[in-house]
């Protein structure tokens, strides 16, 4: 079975401080192209699908009704992230054991953070997000915030040491009982391989589908072979987008099969 894991859409209401930067039709077109290209049988939404720190779920459902209906019709798996942890019909993680006994574990990964992995930290984080929501009503503050977000992404293509170490360390703990671990949350794609008792282990981070990007991991649950999907520029309302989009290799990456 081929699964597509994507995360961190941060669906909002297309207002201030929203970072999804796709319209529903354009995003669905990309999804369909990826599914057709890699014979995807299941879509897994690995957390932060909804931006509930800033908006009410009912408003997001109304604004993105076409996309969310499409995902539900496809029976996509919704996993909780730190921004949508209160969604009752999402699950904490997704685990699959293949015919060889290999375990594949998918979770958002925010439990590695102090602000998300502890009650006290979550309370502080929630307070700061409420404050940000209020402050972003001011145009000047909103422009500064969006500039900082984009600048941080630009300079963080190579993961900062504390981010890389913290999440890699968390993934290694999960790999003691799983063969493949896929996280999200950091908005940065990562691929690491290691060994444990002569068993090959893989930690993958599926990146982010916000800021007009489309990042994801396509994994075959039997062979454990995977592809990275990386589209860095907004492509809206194109049929067969992955095949037709012509960008520089470093900007799109298309489908890159990881070497075994």
VENLIN-V772335 format. One record per residue. N is the residue number from 1. SS is DSSP state (~ for helix, > for strand, _ for the rest). PHI is phi in radians with two decimals (* if undefined). Layout:
((N SS PHI) (N SS PHI))
This chain:
((1 _ *) (2 > -1.63) (3 > -1.97) (4 > -1.94) (5 > -1.92) (6 > -2.28) (7 _ -2.65) (8 _ 1.02) (9 _ -1.29) (10 _ 0.93) (11 > -1.08) (12 _ -2.14) (13 _ -2.15) (14 _ 1.05) (15 _ -1.82) (16 _ -1.13) (17 _ 1.27) (18 _ -1.24) (19 _ -2.18) (20 _ -1.15) (21 _ 1.09) (22 _ -2.26) (23 _ -1.65) (24 ~ -1.04) (25 ~ -1.13) (26 ~ -1.10) (27 ~ -1.18) (28 ~ -1.10) (29 ~ -1.05) (30 ~ -1.12) (31 ~ -0.98) (32 ~ -1.15) (33 ~ -1.12) (34 ~ -1.12) (35 ~ -1.09) (36 ~ -1.20) (37 ~ -1.11) (38 ~ -1.96) (39 _ 0.92) (40 _ -1.25) (41 _ -1.85) (42 > -2.54) (43 > -1.83) (44 > -2.08) (45 > -1.67) (46 > -1.57) (47 _ 1.58) (48 _ 0.94) (49 _ -1.22) (50 > -1.79) (51 _ -1.71) (52 _ -1.53) (53 _ -1.25) (54 _ -2.04) (55 _ -2.40) (56 _ -1.45) (57 ~ -1.07) (58 ~ -1.07) (59 ~ -1.23) (60 ~ -1.17) (61 ~ -1.05) (62 ~ -1.23) (63 ~ -1.22) (64 _ -2.02) (65 ~ -1.07) (66 ~ -1.16) (67 ~ -1.15) (68 ~ -1.18) (69 ~ -1.13) (70 ~ -1.03) (71 ~ -1.13) (72 ~ -1.22) (73 ~ -1.10) (74 _ -1.44) (75 _ 0.97) (76 _ -1.13) (77 > -1.53) (78 > -1.76) (79 > -1.93) (80 _ -1.26) (81 _ -2.05) (82 _ -1.26) (83 _ -1.51) (84 _ -2.41) (85 _ -1.16) (86 _ -1.53) (87 _ -1.27) (88 _ -1.25) (89 _ -1.62) (90 _ -1.83) (91 > -1.91) (92 _ -1.25) (93 > -2.75) (94 > -2.34) (95 > -2.22) (96 > -2.33) (97 > -1.95) (98 _ -1.45) (99 _ -1.17) (100 _ -1.65) (101 _ 1.52) (102 _ -1.35) (103 > -1.79) (104 > -1.99) (105 > -2.13) (106 > -2.13) (107 > -2.61) (108 _ -1.15) (109 _ 1.79) (110 ~ -1.24) (111 ~ -1.19) (112 ~ -1.32) (113 _ -1.57) (114 ~ -1.13) (115 ~ -1.24) (116 ~ -2.10) (117 ~ -1.66) (118 _ -2.28) (119 ~ -1.09) (120 ~ -1.11) (121 ~ -1.12) (122 ~ -1.12) (123 ~ -1.12) (124 ~ -1.13) (125 ~ -1.05) (126 ~ -1.12) (127 ~ -1.06) (128 ~ -1.15) (129 ~ -1.23) (130 ~ -1.10) (131 ~ -1.09) (132 ~ -1.08) (133 ~ -1.03) (134 ~ -1.20) (135 ~ -1.19) (136 _ -1.29) (137 _ -1.23) (138 _ -1.54) (139 ~ -0.95) (140 ~ -1.07) (141 ~ -1.14) (142 ~ -1.08) (143 ~ -1.13) (144 ~ -1.11) (145 ~ -1.05) (146 ~ -1.15) (147 ~ -1.14) (148 ~ -1.13) (149 ~ -1.04) (150 ~ -1.18) (151 ~ -1.11) (152 ~ -1.07) (153 ~ -1.17) (154 ~ -1.08) (155 ~ -1.50) (156 _ -1.94) (157 _ -1.07) (158 _ -1.60) (159 _ -0.95) (160 _ -1.12) (161 ~ -0.98) (162 ~ -1.18) (163 ~ -1.19) (164 ~ -1.08) (165 ~ -1.17) (166 ~ -1.08) (167 ~ -1.37) (168 ~ -1.14) (169 ~ -1.08) (170 ~ -1.14) (171 ~ -1.13) (172 ~ -1.09) (173 ~ -1.11) (174 ~ -1.19) (175 ~ -1.26) (176 _ -1.15) (177 _ -2.14) (178 _ -2.25) (179 _ -1.65) (180 > -2.32) (181 > -2.14) (182 > -2.08) (183 > -2.00) (184 _ -2.27) (185 _ 1.31) (186 _ -1.43) (187 _ 1.14) (188 _ -2.25) (189 > -1.26) (190 > -2.48) (191 > -2.40) (192 > -2.35) (193 > -2.21) (194 > -2.65) (195 > -2.27) (196 > -2.52) (197 _ 0.88) (198 _ 1.14) (199 > -1.92) (200 > -1.29) (201 > -2.10) (202 > -2.33) (203 > -1.98) (204 > -2.17) (205 > -2.07) (206 > -1.49) (207 _ 1.27) (208 _ -2.53) (209 _ -1.92) (210 _ -2.00) (211 _ 1.03) (212 _ 1.35) (213 _ -1.69) (214 > -2.35) (215 > -1.96) (216 > -2.99) (217 > -2.16) (218 > -1.84) (219 > -2.19) (220 > -1.54) (221 _ -1.26) (222 _ -1.57) (223 _ -1.54) (224 _ 1.15) (225 _ -1.38) (226 > -2.49) (227 > -2.19) (228 > -1.75) (229 > -1.97) (230 > -2.48) (231 > -2.04) (232 _ -1.68) (233 _ -2.02) (234 _ -1.10) (235 _ -2.23) (236 _ -1.99) (237 _ 1.07) (238 _ -1.92) (239 _ -1.42) (240 _ 0.90) (241 ~ -1.03) (242 ~ -1.12) (243 ~ -1.37) (244 ~ -1.64) (245 _ -1.23) (246 _ -2.02) (247 _ -2.22) (248 _ -1.09) (249 ~ -0.92) (250 ~ -1.25) (251 ~ -1.63) (252 ~ -2.03) (253 _ 1.29) (254 > 0.77) (255 > -1.98) (256 > -2.01) (257 > -1.39) (258 _ -1.29) (259 _ -1.26) (260 _ -1.48))
